[in-house]
Amino acid sequence: MTNLILRTVVVSAVVPVASALAPAPGDMATAAETAADRTTPARATAPKAGALHAPQAPPDTTLLLWGGVRDGKLHLEPAFARTAPVSLPDAPGPYRLTGLNFVGRQLFAISFTPRKIDHGGGSGFVFAIPFESEWTEALDRIELSGPEGVATLDRATGGRGVLVVDRETGMVRSILRDGFGALPPDIAADSAKVEIIRGLPREPGSR
């Protein structure tokens, strides 16, 4: 059973991890693009009456979280909020993802075991958790902890990420880790046909 903590509310869910979440050999960006396109809808147990007292975002708004372990070190990639099904770990594990606001209050937390990457070594993960709209401003940092230590994604790093989505098909065209600036020529040429999604966490008020 996986505990997904939203604000101060705990929701228990049993969710299969889609095969698309397995990292592509040596390419976590490709794995994240695949998972963003093809995730498995959650099958969650109904919460107790009155438990979800806090306002919730629409059920199809999720936060894409991805990263892994490479050369014995933890790493986190920019997170993205977009319309996509929920996809959670199928069991808890020794690794933990935690979202915090600027005073250290926990916004969400999940535990899991990353999947091994057959080619090139290391391991990786890609999840999509239910997203609350207030996190756009409130999310100050995301921490990944495990046996190797702790890795932190802050506003300066997360805000540089860009997710490029085809408006017509909804498919991910590209994930840019440092793309808030001049877009690649092929994407810039199709700017009217793509949606640009800024990474999280990012500075308050930035779009």
N, C-alpha and C positions, 0 to 999 in steps of 0.2 A: 504494500500500500504506500502511496506517495502522499505526503502532506504538502499542499500548495497553500501558502499563507498570503492572503490578500488583506492589507491593512492589518486589523487585529482579528480577522475572521479566518478560521481554518476550514478548508473544504477538502474532504477525502475523496480521491478518485482512483479508479483502476483504468488505465488507458494503455492500449498497445502502442508501442513505438513503431511507426511505419518503416518499412524496409528502406524508404527513401532517406531515412535519417542516417544510415550508415555512411560514414565519410568516404567520398570518392578517393581512390588511391592517390595519396600525396597532395590532395587538393581540397582543403576545407571550404574554400569559396564556392567550388562547384557543388559540394555537399549542401551548403546553405542555400544556394539557388534552387537545388532540387527539392529540398525540404520546404522552402517557401512556396514552391509551386504545388507540391503534392504532400500534404500532411493528412493524418488520420483524425477524423472527428473524435472528440472525447466522449466516453461513456461514463458519466459521473453519477455517484449516488446522490439522491436528493438531500439537501441540507435540512436540519430541523427547522420547524416553523419559527420565523422571526430571527433566525440566525444571521441572514444576510441583510442586516439593517443599513449597511452603507450603500450609497448609490453605486451602481455597477455600469460599466461601459457596455455597449451592445455586444452580444455574445460572439460576433464574428470579428471583433477587434482583438488582435493578439500581439504579443511582444516576442519577436524572434530573438532568441539567445543562442549564441554559438561560440565555439572555441575548442580548447583541448589541451593536451600535454605534448610538448615537442622538445626533444633533447633534454628531458628531465625537468622542464620548466612549464608552468601553467601559462596559458595565454587566453585572452578574451578579445573578441572582435566587437565592433560597434553593434548595438542592438537596434532593431527597427520595429515600429508599430505599424501594422497594416492589416487589411482584411484577409483573414486566413483561418482555417480550422485550428482548434487547440490540439497540441501534440505534446504529451508529457512523458516522463520516464515511466517504465512499467514496474519499477521497484526502486526503493531507496538504496543508497550506496555511500561510499566514503567521501564523495565529493559533494560540494554544496554551492549553489548559486544564491546570492542574497542581494536584494535591491534595498538601498537605504536613502533616506532624505538627508538634508544638510545637517540635521542635528543627530543623525545616527538612528533614527526610527526605522524599523524594518517595514518595508512595503510588501515584499514577497520573499519567499525562500523555497527552494526545492533541493532535495538530495538525490543523487544518482550515481551510476557508474558509467564512465565514458566508454565508447566502443573502440576496439583496437583497429588501427589502420594497417592493413596487410602489407601495403607497399610503402616503404620509407620509414616504418616504425611510428611510434607515438600512438595517440588515441584522440578521439574527438567526440563532440556532441552537438546536436542541433535540436532545440525545443521551441515551442510556441505556446506561451502561457496567456491566460486571460489578462487583458490590459484595461486599466482604468485611465480615463482621459486626464485626470489630474496629475498622473505620473509624468506627462510631458514637461511640466514645470517642476514637480516635486522631486523626481528621481535625480539624486545627486551623484550617486556612484553605484556600480555593480561590483560585487566581490565574488571571485571564484576561489574556493579553498579546497585543499586536498592534502594528501600525504606530502606533496612537493612544496607546500607553503601556501601563499596567498597571492593572487593577481587581482589588480583593481583597474576597472574601466571608469574614468572620470569624465566630467563634462567636456574638457578640452580634447580628449581623445575620441569619445563617442560622437561628438558634434561634427567631426571631420568626415564621418562615414556617410555614404550616399548609396541608396538602393534605387536602381532604375527599373521601372516596371512598365511593360507594354500596356497602354490604356485599353486596347481592343481585346487582347487575349488574357490579360492579367498575369502573364508570364514574366519572370524576372529576366531582364536583359543583361544586367551587370551589377556587381557589388564593388564599390570603390571605397577603399579604406581611407583615402585622403583626397576625396573628390569634390569637396565643396569649394569650387572655384571654376576654372575652365574645364568643361566636360570634354571627354574624348571626341574627336571630330565626327565619328560615325553616329554617336549619340546626340551630339549637338545638332546635327543635320536633321534628326528626327524628333527634335524637341517637342513639337506639337503632338507627337504620337506616344510620348512616354510620360509617366508620372515620376517625379523626383521626390524621394522620401528621405528626409534628413535622419541621421543617426541619433541615438540616445545612449547615455545622458547627454544633454546639451545645455548651453547657457539659457537662462530664463528669457523669454521674449523672442528668441531666435526662431526663424522659420526655415 
